[in-house]
């Protein structure tokens, strides 16, 4: 009878050791992999959402700048929390924006990303002729209405968050 208790105790201890090894394996191998994947998914989401919404903004600006008339247009605009529209370059007719990516290793090999600051800078070219373009800094992480205003006399375009 004493022998049966010893076998049961040994099996219980082996079971506990097996669970401990599994938890160590999870902590050492699986958890870093899921963290890596989560960071990559967040970076890709930020980059694609930003590009899609900057494209929509630029389409609205181009359509308004190249149309007859003046006034204000309001549109809903969203950029992720790690993105900022830094400025509109009037000389090149470009919207400049930055996306701050995670500090994940290995770093992406994008030519427009600074590996020491984790900031990727992008531009969107606009085809608006001789129209002067001015926009406020928008972001980081803006979600709301923005105003695209076209001046009646000069036809200049101003982009700013709705007050």
C-alpha positions in Angstrom: 0.0 0.0 0.0 2.9 2.3 0.7 4.2 1.6 -2.9 0.9 2.9 -4.5 1.1 6.2 -2.6 4.7 6.7 -3.8 3.7 6.1 -7.4 0.8 8.5 -7.2 3.1 11.1 -5.6 5.7 10.6 -8.3 3.2 11.0 -11.0 1.9 14.2 -9.5 5.4 15.6 -9.2 6.2 14.7 -12.8 2.9 16.3 -13.9 3.9 19.5 -12.1 7.3 19.5 -13.6 5.8 19.0 -17.1 3.5 22.0 -16.6 6.5 24.1 -15.4 8.5 23.2 -18.5 5.6 24.0 -20.7 5.2 27.4 -19.1 8.9 28.1 -19.4 8.7 27.2 -23.1 5.7 29.5 -23.5 7.5 32.3 -21.8 10.8 31.8 -23.7 9.6 31.0 -27.2 5.9 31.7 -27.8 5.4 35.0 -25.9 8.3 36.9 -27.8 6.9 35.7 -31.1 3.4 36.9 -30.3 4.8 40.3 -29.1 6.8 40.6 -32.3 3.8 39.8 -34.5 1.6 42.2 -32.5 4.1 45.0 -33.1 4.4 44.3 -36.8 0.6 44.2 -37.2 0.3 47.6 -35.4 3.0 49.1 -37.6 1.5 47.8 -40.8 -1.9 49.0 -39.7 -0.6 52.5 -39.0 1.2 52.7 -42.3 -1.7 51.5 -44.4 -4.4 53.5 -42.6 -2.3 56.6 -42.9 -1.6 56.1 -46.6 -5.3 55.4 -47.4 -6.5 58.5 -45.5 -3.8 60.8 -46.9 -4.8 59.6 -50.4 -8.5 60.5 -49.6 -7.4 63.9 -48.3 -5.3 64.6 -51.3 -8.1 63.5 -53.7 -10.4 66.0 -51.9 -7.9 68.8 -52.0 -7.1 68.1 -55.7 -10.8 68.0 -56.6 -11.6 71.2 -54.8 -8.5 73.1 -56.1 -9.1 72.1 -59.7 -12.8 72.9 -59.6 -14.6 76.2 -60.3 -15.8 77.9 -57.2 -14.8 78.5 -53.6 -15.9 77.8 -50.1 -15.4 75.2 -47.4 -15.5 71.5 -47.5 -15.6 69.4 -44.4 -14.5 65.8 -44.3 -14.0 63.2 -41.7 -10.3 62.4 -41.3 -8.5 59.7 -39.2 -4.9 59.0 -38.7 -3.5 56.6 -36.1 -2.0 57.7 -32.8 1.5 57.4 -34.0 1.1 59.6 -37.2 1.4 63.3 -37.8 0.9 65.5 -40.8 3.9 67.7 -40.4 3.3 70.3 -43.1 2.3 71.0 -46.7 5.2 72.0 -48.9 3.9 74.7 -51.2 6.9 74.8 -53.5 6.6 71.1 -54.4 2.8 70.7 -53.7 3.3 67.9 -51.3 1.8 66.8 -48.0 4.5 65.6 -45.6 3.7 63.2 -42.9 5.5 61.0 -40.4 4.7 57.6 -38.9 6.4 56.6 -35.7 6.9 52.8 -35.9 7.7 50.4 -33.0 11.2 49.7 -31.8 10.9 46.1 -33.0 14.0 44.1 -34.0 14.8 43.5 -36.8 14.0 47.0 -38.1 12.3 47.4 -41.5 14.6 48.2 -44.3 12.5 51.1 -45.7 14.6 53.9 -47.3 12.5 56.6 -45.7 12.7 55.3 -42.1 15.3 56.5 -39.6 16.4 53.4 -37.6 17.6 55.5 -34.7 14.4 57.5 -34.2 11.9 54.9 -35.6 10.2 57.7 -37.6 9.3 57.1 -41.2 8.7 60.2 -43.3 6.5 60.2 -46.4 5.2 62.7 -48.9 2.1 62.7 -51.1 2.3 64.7 -54.3 -0.7 66.9 -55.2 -1.6 68.0 -58.7 -3.2 71.4 -58.0 -1.5 73.7 -60.6 -0.5 77.2 -59.3 -2.7 77.0 -56.2 -1.1 77.9 -52.9 -1.4 75.2 -50.4 -1.3 75.7 -46.6 -2.1 73.1 -43.9 -1.8 73.0 -40.2 0.0 70.2 -38.2 -2.6 67.5 -37.7 -2.0 64.7 -35.3 -0.7 62.7 -33.7 -3.7 60.4 -33.7 -6.4 62.7 -35.1 -10.0 61.6 -35.6 -12.5 64.1 -36.5 -13.6 66.7 -39.0 -11.1 68.8 -41.0 -11.9 71.7 -43.2 -10.6 72.3 -46.7 -11.1 76.0 -47.5 -10.7 77.6 -50.9 -10.2 81.3 -51.0 -12.7 83.2 -53.3 -10.2 85.6 -54.8 -6.8 83.8 -55.0 -8.1 80.2 -55.1 -5.6 79.2 -52.3 -6.3 76.1 -50.3 -6.1 76.0 -46.5 -6.4 72.7 -44.6 -7.0 72.7 -40.8 -8.8 70.8 -38.1 -12.4 71.8 -37.6 -12.8 74.0 -34.5 
